[in-house]
Amino acid sequence: MKINFINYNEKLKVKDGLFSSLSHLLELDLSHNNIEEINEELFLGLSNLKTLKLSNNKLIVIKANLFHHLKRLVHLHLDNN
């Protein structure tokens, strides 16, 4: 799978394991969603993800293990949080 854009959604609820069946996903754009907190289980199953965009949310604290499962992650966008 190429790219998944879920942005500009003010009511987005990010639940743990939401993307667990998308192992072929390469890019995920969750920018502009007013996300305040993310648990590390959210990214379980995204074994091929190379780009993750979390820009323009309301993230204040990012847990040390948050991206632990994303072994192929190359590009991480966290600006404007």
C-alpha positions in Angstrom: 0.0 0.0 0.0 1.3 3.4 -0.9 0.1 6.3 1.3 -2.7 6.8 3.8 -3.8 10.4 4.6 -5.9 11.0 7.7 -5.4 14.7 8.2 -7.5 17.8 8.9 -9.9 15.7 11.0 -10.6 17.4 14.3 -12.6 14.5 15.7 -10.1 11.7 14.9 -9.8 9.1 17.7 -6.5 7.3 17.6 -7.0 3.9 19.2 -4.3 1.4 19.9 -3.9 -1.1 17.1 -5.9 1.1 14.6 -3.4 0.3 11.8 -2.5 -3.2 12.8 -3.7 -4.8 9.5 -1.8 -2.3 7.3 1.7 -3.9 7.3 2.3 -2.8 3.7 1.7 0.9 4.4 4.7 3.0 3.5 3.5 6.5 4.5 1.0 7.7 7.1 -0.1 11.3 7.4 -1.8 12.1 10.7 -1.1 15.8 10.6 -3.6 18.5 11.5 -5.7 16.3 13.7 -5.4 17.9 17.2 -3.9 14.7 18.5 -2.7 15.3 22.1 -1.3 11.8 23.1 -0.3 8.7 21.3 0.4 5.3 22.8 3.1 3.0 21.3 0.5 0.3 20.5 -1.0 2.6 17.8 1.8 1.8 15.4 1.8 -2.0 15.9 1.7 -3.8 12.6 3.2 -0.9 10.5 6.4 -2.9 9.9 7.1 -1.3 6.5 6.3 2.3 7.3 9.0 4.7 6.0 7.3 8.1 6.6 5.2 9.3 9.5 3.7 12.8 9.5 2.5 14.0 12.9 2.9 17.7 12.3 0.5 20.4 13.5 -1.1 18.4 16.3 -1.1 19.1 20.0 1.6 16.6 21.1 3.5 17.8 24.1 5.1 14.6 25.4 6.4 11.8 23.2 7.1 8.6 25.1 10.6 7.1 24.6 9.2 3.8 23.1 6.7 5.4 20.8 8.5 4.6 17.5 10.1 1.4 18.7 8.1 -0.8 16.4 8.8 1.3 13.3 12.0 -0.4 12.3 12.0 1.0 8.7 11.0 4.6 9.6 13.2 7.1 7.7 11.2 10.3 7.8 9.4 11.6 10.9 7.6 15.0 10.8 6.8 16.5 14.3 6.9 20.2 13.6 4.4 22.6 15.1 3.2 20.6 18.1 
